[in-house]
Amino acid sequence: MNWSEFFAMNGYGFYVWGSYGLTLIVLLVEILTVRHKRKITLQQLRLMRDAGESQ
């Protein structure tokens, strides 16, 4: 068995590796989205805290 046979997977390689690639992209987007939302939420909490201290 050589590398080209391994990646071809008897003709199903496109679907298998495409599925892995798509899953990786979705996971990366999810991680980046959660990190961004966390950053925004922390900023909003800081603003609310600062607004409460000034009253």
C-alpha positions as CSV (number, residue, x, y, z in Angstrom):
1,M,0.0,0.0,0.0
2,N,1.4,3.4,-1.0
3,W,0.4,6.9,0.0
4,S,-1.7,7.6,-3.1
5,E,-3.8,4.5,-2.4
6,F,-4.2,5.5,1.2
7,F,-5.4,9.0,0.3
8,A,-7.6,7.7,-2.6
9,M,-9.3,5.1,-0.3
10,N,-10.7,3.0,-3.2
11,G,-12.4,6.1,-4.7
12,Y,-14.0,7.4,-1.5
13,G,-11.0,9.6,-0.6
14,F,-12.6,12.8,-1.8
15,Y,-15.6,12.3,0.5
16,V,-13.6,11.1,3.5
17,W,-11.0,13.8,3.4
18,G,-13.6,16.4,2.5
19,S,-15.6,15.4,5.5
20,Y,-12.5,15.7,7.7
21,G,-11.7,19.1,6.2
22,L,-15.2,20.4,6.6
23,T,-15.4,19.2,10.2
24,L,-12.1,20.9,11.0
25,I,-13.3,24.2,9.5
26,V,-16.6,24.0,11.5
27,L,-14.7,23.4,14.7
28,L,-12.3,26.3,14.1
29,V,-15.2,28.6,13.3
30,E,-16.9,27.5,16.5
31,I,-13.8,28.1,18.6
32,L,-13.3,31.6,17.1
33,T,-17.0,32.5,17.5
34,V,-17.0,31.5,21.2
35,R,-13.8,33.4,21.9
36,H,-15.2,36.5,20.2
37,K,-18.5,36.3,22.1
38,R,-16.6,35.8,25.3
39,K,-14.6,38.9,24.7
40,I,-17.7,41.0,23.9
41,T,-19.5,39.7,27.0
42,L,-16.5,40.6,29.2
43,Q,-16.4,44.1,27.7
44,Q,-20.1,44.6,28.4
45,L,-19.7,43.4,32.0
46,R,-16.9,45.8,32.5
47,L,-19.0,48.7,31.2
48,M,-21.9,47.7,33.4
49,R,-19.6,47.5,36.4
50,D,-18.0,50.9,35.7
51,A,-21.5,52.4,35.1
52,G,-22.7,51.0,38.5
53,E,-19.6,52.4,40.3
54,S,-20.1,55.9,39.0
55,Q,-23.7,56.2,40.4
